[in-house]
């Protein structure tokens, strides 16, 4: 997770020395940094090192965009070389936070990793990749697909998420994906290939048309080269949406398989219903790309950030995290979906409402800023 700072009159106020990213994984280098730190006090080694290489930061995780290549008309893969402290032994299926400086603001989003993890001692090229689909309402996603250039330095957050493939993989697997929902599964497939664990896998994927299928050539090659991998592609504009109630037609033994499903919310809701009805909901693993929010009600309110004294007015559909970022109040966060608990702070006064459930939280409780909106005026300890 990138370290956040409170800014006053454009100067960074950092009263607590930051924990060095990756110190537990590189104890010898961390000891060297400690010696250098004593020599450079009151400045930190980073204050000098970033002049040589901006990826040598111990205050926050950074990376440099190595390349950007188009996947489909509205999607692209970014290859990023992380700097100091990044953990390459993430689990296939996890996501990573990426921050990009745009118009003087760091804009953050989380995207599934499409690369395979690199284990300790492996000499493979130490890069990661994310594949982004430009969304009409997604300002950052459009920039990542069409505007970001190789060489750009970005901020990174540690990989997170529970939508993962175990090692060793189950003997029989079913992937159900649609659109960009194939991205976390791509990391799983690439990892299985690397570990020679393509055993018995059926992959049902939906996209509007054949040219919209992400990784189409790689998936087709995977099916040719590995008899244990069977791909079923459905072009929804011509064939209609996949009906999970008729999954027997596509995968007769689906009840015997461990299932990973990722895609639009409607598809995932259908999957939950079908697997629950079959009495095997424990075999279904889901990944959602967006928060399912309750209908907004109320008039919102003014949010006060106790530590900086900043205030901002927000409506009932805007999260505390988003409202704070709009006025330069940088708070910790991770998934931005209410899953990882990285954004939890204390609600000092007033009330906030959980955007997923509609439940109101009282003063003195701890709230998740990414899924909480003001319900009247409130004060948060951030």
C-alpha positions as a LaTeX table, in Angstrom:
\begin{tabular}{lrrr}
\hline
Residue & $x$ (\AA) & $y$ (\AA) & $z$ (\AA) \\
\hline
Unk1 & 0.00 & 0.00 & 0.00 \\
Unk2 & 1.34 & 3.39 & $-0.95$ \\
Unk3 & 2.11 & 5.68 & 1.99 \\
Unk4 & $-0.17$ & 8.70 & 2.20 \\
Unk5 & 0.91 & 12.12 & 3.49 \\
Unk6 & $-0.90$ & 15.16 & 4.82 \\
Unk7 & $-0.04$ & 18.25 & 2.81 \\
Unk8 & $-0.02$ & 21.75 & 4.31 \\
Unk9 & 0.85 & 24.80 & 2.18 \\
Unk10 & 2.24 & 22.44 & $-0.48$ \\
Unk11 & 4.83 & 21.03 & 1.93 \\
Unk12 & 4.87 & 17.40 & 2.94 \\
Unk13 & 4.31 & 16.89 & 6.67 \\
Unk14 & 5.68 & 13.50 & 7.68 \\
Unk15 & 6.18 & 13.30 & 11.44 \\
Unk16 & 6.57 & 9.52 & 11.50 \\
Unk17 & 9.34 & 7.85 & 9.55 \\
Unk18 & 7.71 & 5.59 & 6.97 \\
Unk19 & 8.06 & 1.85 & 7.18 \\
Unk20 & 10.37 & 0.68 & 4.43 \\
Unk21 & 8.46 & $-1.21$ & 1.76 \\
Unk22 & 9.77 & $-4.76$ & 1.47 \\
Unk23 & 12.05 & $-4.54$ & 4.54 \\
Unk24 & 10.96 & $-7.97$ & 5.74 \\
Unk25 & 11.84 & $-9.49$ & 2.36 \\
Unk26 & 15.24 & $-7.76$ & 2.00 \\
Unk27 & 16.78 & $-7.59$ & 5.53 \\
Unk28 & 20.37 & $-7.05$ & 4.36 \\
Unk29 & 19.51 & $-4.17$ & 2.08 \\
Unk30 & 17.28 & $-2.74$ & 4.80 \\
Unk31 & 20.24 & $-2.78$ & 7.23 \\
Unk32 & 22.32 & $-0.90$ & 4.67 \\
Unk33 & 19.53 & 1.63 & 4.31 \\
Unk34 & 19.52 & 2.07 & 8.09 \\
Unk35 & 23.21 & 3.01 & 8.06 \\
Unk36 & 22.68 & 5.40 & 5.16 \\
Unk37 & 19.66 & 6.90 & 6.92 \\
Unk38 & 21.73 & 7.81 & 9.96 \\
Unk39 & 24.26 & 9.48 & 7.67 \\
Unk40 & 21.63 & 11.51 & 5.79 \\
Unk41 & 19.41 & 12.60 & 8.73 \\
Unk42 & 17.25 & 14.72 & 8.78 \\
Unk43 & 16.61 & 13.66 & 5.19 \\
Unk44 & 15.79 & 10.12 & 4.19 \\
Unk45 & 17.84 & 8.07 & 1.72 \\
Unk46 & 14.85 & 8.32 & $-0.61$ \\
Unk47 & 15.37 & 12.06 & $-0.87$ \\
Unk48 & 18.62 & 11.29 & $-2.71$ \\
Unk49 & 17.84 & 7.94 & $-4.32$ \\
Unk50 & 14.76 & 9.13 & $-6.18$ \\
Unk51 & 16.98 & 11.60 & $-8.04$ \\
Unk52 & 18.93 & 8.63 & $-9.43$ \\
Unk53 & 16.02 & 6.25 & $-9.97$ \\
Unk54 & 12.40 & 6.99 & $-8.93$ \\
Unk55 & 11.78 & 3.24 & $-8.46$ \\
Unk56 & 14.21 & 3.14 & $-5.51$ \\
Unk57 & 11.58 & 4.46 & $-3.11$ \\
Unk58 & 11.11 & 2.93 & 0.32 \\
Unk59 & 8.24 & 5.27 & 1.21 \\
Unk60 & 5.85 & 3.83 & $-1.35$ \\
Unk61 & 5.64 & 1.16 & $-4.01$ \\
Unk62 & 6.37 & 2.47 & $-7.48$ \\
Unk63 & 6.68 & 1.04 & $-10.96$ \\
Unk64 & 7.57 & 2.11 & $-14.47$ \\
Unk65 & 5.40 & 1.30 & $-17.47$ \\
Unk66 & 7.56 & $-0.80$ & $-19.80$ \\
Unk67 & 5.11 & $-1.20$ & $-22.66$ \\
Unk68 & 1.48 & $-0.79$ & $-23.66$ \\
Unk69 & $-0.02$ & $-3.00$ & $-26.33$ \\
Unk70 & $-3.54$ & $-3.17$ & $-27.68$ \\
Unk71 & $-5.63$ & $-6.28$ & $-27.01$ \\
Unk72 & $-8.95$ & $-5.26$ & $-28.60$ \\
Unk73 & $-10.38$ & $-2.01$ & $-29.92$ \\
Unk74 & $-11.10$ & $-0.77$ & $-26.39$ \\
Unk75 & $-8.58$ & $-2.61$ & $-24.20$ \\
Unk76 & $-4.83$ & $-2.75$ & $-23.68$ \\
Unk77 & $-2.25$ & $-4.57$ & $-21.59$ \\
Unk78 & 0.22 & $-2.55$ & $-19.53$ \\
Unk79 & 3.50 & $-4.20$ & $-18.59$ \\
Unk80 & 4.97 & $-2.58$ & $-15.47$ \\
Unk81 & 8.36 & $-3.07$ & $-13.84$ \\
Unk82 & 7.83 & $-2.61$ & $-10.08$ \\
Unk83 & 10.51 & $-0.99$ & $-7.95$ \\
Unk84 & 11.76 & $-1.59$ & $-4.42$ \\
Unk85 & 9.55 & $-3.65$ & $-2.10$ \\
Unk86 & 7.06 & $-5.20$ & $-4.51$ \\
Unk87 & 6.19 & $-8.82$ & $-3.73$ \\
Unk88 & 6.24 & $-10.97$ & $-6.85$ \\
Unk89 & 4.93 & $-14.05$ & $-5.05$ \\
Unk90 & 1.31 & $-12.90$ & $-5.30$ \\
Unk91 & $-1.40$ & $-15.48$ & $-5.95$ \\
Unk92 & $-2.86$ & $-15.90$ & $-9.44$ \\
Unk93 & $-6.22$ & $-14.14$ & $-9.52$ \\
Unk94 & $-5.30$ & $-11.25$ & $-7.21$ \\
Unk95 & $-5.55$ & $-7.57$ & $-8.14$ \\
Unk96 & $-3.16$ & $-4.66$ & $-7.74$ \\
Unk97 & $-3.80$ & $-0.96$ & $-7.09$ \\
Unk98 & $-2.28$ & 1.47 & $-9.57$ \\
Unk99 & $-2.03$ & 5.24 & $-9.15$ \\
Unk100 & $-1.43$ & 7.59 & $-12.08$ \\
Unk101 & $-0.70$ & 11.33 & $-11.82$ \\
Unk102 & $-3.30$ & 13.19 & $-13.89$ \\
Unk103 & $-3.99$ & 16.92 & $-13.77$ \\
Unk104 & $-2.00$ & 17.24 & $-10.54$ \\
Unk105 & $-3.91$ & 14.46 & $-8.77$ \\
Unk106 & $-3.05$ & 10.82 & $-8.16$ \\
Unk107 & $-5.96$ & 8.80 & $-9.49$ \\
Unk108 & $-6.20$ & 5.22 & $-8.22$ \\
Unk109 & $-7.99$ & 2.12 & $-9.37$ \\
Unk110 & $-7.51$ & $-1.62$ & $-8.85$ \\
Unk111 & $-7.06$ & $-4.06$ & $-11.72$ \\
Unk112 & $-6.59$ & $-7.82$ & $-11.87$ \\
Unk113 & $-3.07$ & $-9.00$ & $-12.52$ \\
Unk114 & $-2.86$ & $-10.94$ & $-15.79$ \\
Unk115 & 0.75 & $-12.00$ & $-15.30$ \\
Unk116 & 1.89 & $-15.16$ & $-13.51$ \\
Unk117 & 3.65 & $-14.83$ & $-10.12$ \\
Unk118 & 7.44 & $-15.10$ & $-9.96$ \\
Unk119 & 8.60 & $-17.29$ & $-7.08$ \\
Unk120 & 11.73 & $-16.60$ & $-5.02$ \\
Unk121 & 14.91 & $-17.51$ & $-6.86$ \\
Unk122 & 13.25 & $-17.43$ & $-10.28$ \\
Unk123 & 15.34 & $-15.40$ & $-12.74$ \\
Unk124 & 12.46 & $-14.60$ & $-15.08$ \\
Unk125 & 11.87 & $-10.99$ & $-16.12$ \\
Unk126 & 10.44 & $-9.29$ & $-13.03$ \\
Unk127 & 7.51 & $-7.42$ & $-14.49$ \\
Unk128 & 3.77 & $-7.54$ & $-13.91$ \\
Unk129 & 0.91 & $-6.92$ & $-16.30$ \\
Unk130 & $-2.64$ & $-5.63$ & $-16.04$ \\
Unk131 & $-5.17$ & $-5.59$ & $-18.85$ \\
Unk132 & $-7.58$ & $-2.65$ & $-18.85$ \\
Unk133 & $-10.84$ & $-2.19$ & $-20.72$ \\
Unk134 & $-11.76$ & 1.45 & $-21.38$ \\
Unk135 & $-15.14$ & 2.24 & $-19.86$ \\
Unk136 & $-17.27$ & 5.19 & $-21.02$ \\
Unk137 & $-17.53$ & 6.45 & $-17.43$ \\
Unk138 & $-13.98$ & 5.47 & $-16.54$ \\
Unk139 & $-11.66$ & 8.48 & $-16.85$ \\
Unk140 & $-8.60$ & 6.57 & $-15.68$ \\
Unk141 & $-9.32$ & 3.40 & $-17.65$ \\
Unk142 & $-9.59$ & 5.40 & $-20.87$ \\
Unk143 & $-6.27$ & 7.09 & $-20.11$ \\
Unk144 & $-4.55$ & 3.78 & $-19.40$ \\
Unk145 & $-5.78$ & 2.33 & $-22.69$ \\
Unk146 & $-5.26$ & 5.35 & $-24.96$ \\
Unk147 & $-3.05$ & 7.88 & $-23.20$ \\
Unk148 & $-0.37$ & 6.44 & $-20.93$ \\
Unk149 & 3.11 & 6.16 & $-22.42$ \\
Unk150 & 5.95 & 3.73 & $-21.86$ \\
Unk151 & 8.33 & 5.16 & $-19.27$ \\
Unk152 & 5.59 & 6.63 & $-17.06$ \\
Unk153 & 6.23 & 6.14 & $-13.34$ \\
Unk154 & 3.14 & 4.95 & $-11.45$ \\
Unk155 & 2.38 & 4.16 & $-7.84$ \\
Unk156 & 1.44 & 0.63 & $-6.83$ \\
Unk157 & $-0.39$ & $-1.04$ & $-3.96$ \\
Unk158 & 0.44 & $-4.56$ & $-2.83$ \\
Unk159 & $-1.48$ & $-7.37$ & $-4.56$ \\
Unk160 & $-4.64$ & $-8.39$ & $-2.69$ \\
Unk161 & $-7.78$ & $-10.46$ & $-3.12$ \\
Unk162 & $-9.27$ & $-13.85$ & $-2.29$ \\
Unk163 & $-10.28$ & $-14.87$ & $-5.82$ \\
Unk164 & $-7.25$ & $-17.11$ & $-6.20$ \\
Unk165 & $-6.21$ & $-20.45$ & $-7.64$ \\
Unk166 & $-4.71$ & $-22.87$ & $-5.07$ \\
Unk167 & $-1.49$ & $-24.75$ & $-5.65$ \\
Unk168 & $-1.80$ & $-27.53$ & $-6.63$ \\
Unk169 & $-4.87$ & $-26.79$ & $-8.72$ \\
Unk170 & $-8.03$ & $-28.90$ & $-8.43$ \\
Unk171 & $-8.21$ & $-31.85$ & $-10.77$ \\
Unk172 & $-11.37$ & $-30.58$ & $-12.50$ \\
Unk173 & $-11.91$ & $-26.84$ & $-13.04$ \\
Unk174 & $-14.58$ & $-24.71$ & $-14.69$ \\
Unk175 & $-13.99$ & $-21.06$ & $-15.57$ \\
Unk176 & $-17.05$ & $-18.94$ & $-16.37$ \\
Unk177 & $-16.05$ & $-15.48$ & $-17.59$ \\
Unk178 & $-17.47$ & $-12.61$ & $-19.61$ \\
Unk179 & $-15.85$ & $-9.52$ & $-21.07$ \\
Unk180 & $-12.93$ & $-8.27$ & $-18.99$ \\
Unk181 & $-13.84$ & $-10.87$ & $-16.37$ \\
Unk182 & $-11.30$ & $-13.09$ & $-18.10$ \\
Unk183 & $-8.39$ & $-11.02$ & $-16.74$ \\
Unk184 & $-7.88$ & $-12.70$ & $-13.33$ \\
Unk185 & $-8.43$ & $-16.10$ & $-14.95$ \\
Unk186 & $-5.65$ & $-15.28$ & $-17.43$ \\
Unk187 & $-3.20$ & $-15.06$ & $-14.54$ \\
Unk188 & $-4.45$ & $-18.45$ & $-13.33$ \\
Unk189 & $-4.10$ & $-20.05$ & $-16.76$ \\
Unk190 & $-0.60$ & $-18.69$ & $-17.31$ \\
Unk191 & 0.41 & $-19.97$ & $-13.89$ \\
Unk192 & $-1.06$ & $-23.41$ & $-14.56$ \\
Unk193 & 0.85 & $-23.60$ & $-17.84$ \\
Unk194 & 4.08 & $-22.60$ & $-16.11$ \\
Unk195 & 3.57 & $-25.30$ & $-13.46$ \\
Unk196 & 2.40 & $-27.92$ & $-15.99$ \\
Unk197 & $-0.97$ & $-28.24$ & $-14.21$ \\
Unk198 & $-3.38$ & $-28.09$ & $-17.15$ \\
Unk199 & $-5.36$ & $-31.19$ & $-16.20$ \\
Unk200 & $-9.10$ & $-31.01$ & $-16.93$ \\
Unk201 & $-10.27$ & $-27.42$ & $-17.48$ \\
Unk202 & $-13.40$ & $-26.18$ & $-19.23$ \\
Unk203 & $-13.55$ & $-22.44$ & $-19.92$ \\
Unk204 & $-16.86$ & $-20.83$ & $-20.93$ \\
Unk205 & $-16.32$ & $-17.23$ & $-22.04$ \\
Unk206 & $-18.76$ & $-14.63$ & $-23.36$ \\
Unk207 & $-18.06$ & $-11.47$ & $-25.34$ \\
Unk208 & $-20.23$ & $-9.30$ & $-27.60$ \\
Unk209 & $-18.41$ & $-10.42$ & $-30.79$ \\
Unk210 & $-15.37$ & $-12.56$ & $-31.64$ \\
Unk211 & $-13.09$ & $-9.47$ & $-32.08$ \\
Unk212 & $-14.03$ & $-8.42$ & $-28.51$ \\
Unk213 & $-12.52$ & $-11.55$ & $-26.93$ \\
Unk214 & $-9.52$ & $-10.61$ & $-24.83$ \\
Unk215 & $-6.45$ & $-12.84$ & $-25.31$ \\
Unk216 & $-8.24$ & $-14.64$ & $-28.17$ \\
Unk217 & $-5.06$ & $-15.85$ & $-29.88$ \\
Unk218 & $-3.43$ & $-17.01$ & $-26.65$ \\
Unk219 & $-6.55$ & $-18.87$ & $-25.51$ \\
Unk220 & $-6.87$ & $-20.56$ & $-28.91$ \\
Unk221 & $-3.21$ & $-21.61$ & $-28.79$ \\
Unk222 & $-3.69$ & $-22.91$ & $-25.26$ \\
Unk223 & $-6.52$ & $-25.15$ & $-26.48$ \\
Unk224 & $-4.43$ & $-26.45$ & $-29.39$ \\
Unk225 & $-1.38$ & $-27.22$ & $-27.26$ \\
Unk226 & $-3.10$ & $-28.61$ & $-24.14$ \\
Unk227 & $-5.80$ & $-31.27$ & $-24.65$ \\
Unk228 & $-6.89$ & $-30.77$ & $-21.05$ \\
Unk229 & $-8.07$ & $-27.21$ & $-21.75$ \\
Unk230 & $-11.38$ & $-26.80$ & $-23.61$ \\
Unk231 & $-12.59$ & $-23.32$ & $-24.56$ \\
Unk232 & $-16.22$ & $-22.44$ & $-25.31$ \\
Unk233 & $-16.61$ & $-18.88$ & $-26.66$ \\
Unk234 & $-20.07$ & $-17.33$ & $-26.93$ \\
Unk235 & $-20.65$ & $-14.21$ & $-29.06$ \\
Unk236 & $-23.61$ & $-12.71$ & $-27.23$ \\
Unk237 & $-24.75$ & $-10.37$ & $-30.03$ \\
Unk238 & $-25.38$ & $-13.29$ & $-32.34$ \\
Unk239 & $-25.80$ & $-16.23$ & $-29.93$ \\
Unk240 & $-27.51$ & $-14.49$ & $-27.02$ \\
Unk241 & $-26.44$ & $-14.30$ & $-23.38$ \\
Unk242 & $-25.19$ & $-17.45$ & $-21.66$ \\
Unk243 & $-28.06$ & $-19.10$ & $-19.78$ \\
Unk244 & $-26.58$ & $-20.77$ & $-16.70$ \\
Unk245 & $-29.84$ & $-22.65$ & $-16.15$ \\
Unk246 & $-28.88$ & $-24.63$ & $-19.26$ \\
Unk247 & $-25.25$ & $-25.16$ & $-18.34$ \\
Unk248 & $-25.74$ & $-28.93$ & $-18.77$ \\
Unk249 & $-25.74$ & $-28.30$ & $-22.53$ \\
Unk250 & $-22.25$ & $-26.75$ & $-22.37$ \\
Unk251 & $-20.63$ & $-28.60$ & $-19.46$ \\
Unk252 & $-22.54$ & $-31.76$ & $-18.45$ \\
Unk253 & $-20.30$ & $-32.42$ & $-15.42$ \\
Unk254 & $-20.28$ & $-28.82$ & $-14.07$ \\
Unk255 & $-21.53$ & $-30.01$ & $-10.66$ \\
Unk256 & $-18.29$ & $-31.99$ & $-10.19$ \\
Unk257 & $-15.97$ & $-29.04$ & $-10.83$ \\
Unk258 & $-14.46$ & $-26.26$ & $-8.76$ \\
Unk259 & $-15.69$ & $-23.07$ & $-10.42$ \\
Unk260 & $-14.19$ & $-19.60$ & $-10.77$ \\
Unk261 & $-16.59$ & $-17.03$ & $-12.24$ \\
Unk262 & $-15.93$ & $-13.38$ & $-13.06$ \\
Unk263 & $-17.95$ & $-10.94$ & $-15.15$ \\
Unk264 & $-21.00$ & $-8.67$ & $-15.03$ \\
Unk265 & $-23.04$ & $-8.57$ & $-11.85$ \\
Unk266 & $-26.10$ & $-10.15$ & $-13.51$ \\
Unk267 & $-24.07$ & $-13.19$ & $-14.56$ \\
Unk268 & $-22.60$ & $-13.60$ & $-11.07$ \\
Unk269 & $-26.04$ & $-13.30$ & $-9.45$ \\
Unk270 & $-27.28$ & $-16.06$ & $-11.77$ \\
Unk271 & $-24.29$ & $-18.21$ & $-10.86$ \\
Unk272 & $-24.97$ & $-17.80$ & $-7.14$ \\
Unk273 & $-28.59$ & $-18.81$ & $-7.67$ \\
Unk274 & $-27.78$ & $-21.85$ & $-9.85$ \\
Unk275 & $-25.00$ & $-23.22$ & $-7.64$ \\
Unk276 & $-26.99$ & $-22.61$ & $-4.45$ \\
Unk277 & $-30.01$ & $-24.37$ & $-5.87$ \\
Unk278 & $-27.77$ & $-27.33$ & $-6.76$ \\
Unk279 & $-26.51$ & $-27.44$ & $-3.16$ \\
Unk280 & $-22.87$ & $-26.89$ & $-4.14$ \\
Unk281 & $-22.37$ & $-23.18$ & $-3.46$ \\
Unk282 & $-19.10$ & $-24.02$ & $-1.69$ \\
Unk283 & $-17.58$ & $-24.94$ & $-5.08$ \\
Unk284 & $-18.30$ & $-21.50$ & $-6.56$ \\
Unk285 & $-15.69$ & $-18.72$ & $-6.33$ \\
Unk286 & $-16.75$ & $-15.25$ & $-7.48$ \\
Unk287 & $-14.92$ & $-12.03$ & $-8.32$ \\
Unk288 & $-16.85$ & $-8.78$ & $-8.62$ \\
Unk289 & $-15.36$ & $-5.75$ & $-10.35$ \\
Unk290 & $-17.76$ & $-3.23$ & $-8.81$ \\
Unk291 & $-19.59$ & $-2.61$ & $-5.58$ \\
Unk292 & $-23.25$ & $-3.54$ & $-5.61$ \\
Unk293 & $-24.72$ & $-0.40$ & $-4.10$ \\
Unk294 & $-28.04$ & 0.20 & $-2.46$ \\
Unk295 & $-30.23$ & 2.94 & $-3.90$ \\
Unk296 & $-29.02$ & 6.30 & $-2.55$ \\
Unk297 & $-31.31$ & 8.22 & $-0.25$ \\
Unk298 & $-30.91$ & 11.31 & 1.88 \\
Unk299 & $-29.17$ & 14.55 & 1.06 \\
Unk300 & $-25.57$ & 13.69 & 1.88 \\
Unk301 & $-23.72$ & 16.23 & 4.02 \\
Unk302 & $-20.45$ & 17.95 & 4.80 \\
Unk303 & $-17.50$ & 15.70 & 5.65 \\
Unk304 & $-14.81$ & 17.07 & 7.96 \\
Unk305 & $-11.40$ & 15.39 & 8.06 \\
Unk306 & $-10.27$ & 15.78 & 11.65 \\
Unk307 & $-6.52$ & 15.64 & 11.13 \\
Unk308 & $-6.24$ & 18.25 & 8.39 \\
Unk309 & $-9.38$ & 20.24 & 9.13 \\
Unk310 & $-10.45$ & 20.07 & 5.48 \\
Unk311 & $-14.15$ & 19.91 & 4.66 \\
Unk312 & $-16.07$ & 18.88 & 1.58 \\
Unk313 & $-19.76$ & 18.61 & 0.69 \\
Unk314 & $-20.80$ & 15.28 & $-0.78$ \\
Unk315 & $-24.10$ & 13.80 & $-1.94$ \\
Unk316 & $-25.54$ & 10.51 & $-0.71$ \\
Unk317 & $-24.03$ & 8.55 & $-3.62$ \\
Unk318 & $-20.41$ & 9.70 & $-3.14$ \\
Unk319 & $-18.10$ & 7.80 & $-0.82$ \\
Unk320 & $-16.04$ & 9.48 & 1.90 \\
Unk321 & $-12.90$ & 8.27 & 0.10 \\
Unk322 & $-13.90$ & 9.79 & $-3.25$ \\
Unk323 & $-15.03$ & 13.04 & $-1.67$ \\
Unk324 & $-11.75$ & 13.35 & 0.23 \\
Unk325 & $-9.65$ & 12.72 & $-2.85$ \\
Unk326 & $-11.53$ & 15.53 & $-4.58$ \\
Unk327 & $-10.07$ & 18.05 & $-2.13$ \\
Unk328 & $-6.63$ & 16.48 & $-1.90$ \\
Unk329 & $-7.29$ & 14.49 & 1.28 \\
Unk330 & $-5.31$ & 11.33 & 0.66 \\
Unk331 & $-6.40$ & 8.38 & 2.79 \\
Unk332 & $-5.30$ & 4.74 & 2.81 \\
Unk333 & $-7.24$ & 2.36 & 0.58 \\
Unk334 & $-6.90$ & $-0.92$ & $-1.23$ \\
Unk335 & $-9.60$ & $-2.57$ & $-3.32$ \\
Unk336 & $-12.07$ & 0.37 & $-3.25$ \\
Unk337 & $-14.87$ & $-2.22$ & $-3.08$ \\
Unk338 & $-15.29$ & $-2.77$ & 0.66 \\
Unk339 & $-13.41$ & $-6.08$ & 0.71 \\
Unk340 & $-9.84$ & $-5.60$ & 1.90 \\
Unk341 & $-10.41$ & $-3.38$ & 4.99 \\
Unk342 & $-7.44$ & $-1.14$ & 4.10 \\
Unk343 & $-9.50$ & 2.07 & 4.27 \\
Unk344 & $-10.98$ & 1.71 & 7.77 \\
Unk345 & $-11.04$ & 4.89 & 9.92 \\
Unk346 & $-12.97$ & 6.07 & 12.98 \\
Unk347 & $-16.22$ & 7.99 & 12.60 \\
Unk348 & $-15.79$ & 10.77 & 15.18 \\
Unk349 & $-19.14$ & 12.51 & 14.85 \\
Unk350 & $-22.29$ & 12.34 & 12.77 \\
Unk351 & $-23.48$ & 9.41 & 10.69 \\
Unk352 & $-22.48$ & 7.68 & 7.47 \\
Unk353 & $-24.36$ & 5.16 & 5.38 \\
Unk354 & $-23.01$ & 1.93 & 3.92 \\
Unk355 & $-23.47$ & 2.23 & 0.16 \\
Unk356 & $-23.91$ & $-1.55$ & $-0.20$ \\
Unk357 & $-26.49$ & $-2.22$ & 2.48 \\
Unk358 & $-27.98$ & 1.15 & 3.40 \\
Unk359 & $-27.09$ & 0.59 & 7.08 \\
Unk360 & $-26.19$ & 3.77 & 9.01 \\
Unk361 & $-23.14$ & 3.84 & 11.30 \\
Unk362 & $-23.00$ & 5.82 & 14.55 \\
Unk363 & $-20.22$ & 7.98 & 16.03 \\
Unk364 & $-17.39$ & 5.99 & 17.61 \\
Unk365 & $-17.58$ & 3.15 & 15.11 \\
Unk366 & $-14.99$ & 2.29 & 12.49 \\
Unk367 & $-16.09$ & 2.70 & 8.90 \\
Unk368 & $-14.81$ & 1.78 & 5.46 \\
Unk369 & $-14.39$ & 5.07 & 3.62 \\
Unk370 & $-14.63$ & 3.49 & 0.15 \\
Unk371 & $-18.21$ & 2.26 & 0.71 \\
Unk372 & $-19.54$ & 4.88 & 3.16 \\
Unk373 & $-21.31$ & 8.13 & 2.25 \\
Unk374 & $-22.33$ & 11.00 & 4.55 \\
Unk375 & $-25.78$ & 10.84 & 6.08 \\
Unk376 & $-25.82$ & 14.42 & 7.27 \\
Unk377 & $-22.73$ & 16.27 & 8.43 \\
Unk378 & $-19.99$ & 14.02 & 9.81 \\
Unk379 & $-16.38$ & 14.03 & 11.05 \\
Unk380 & $-13.90$ & 11.25 & 10.28 \\
Unk381 & $-10.53$ & 10.66 & 11.92 \\
Unk382 & $-8.50$ & 10.93 & 8.73 \\
\hline
\end{tabular}
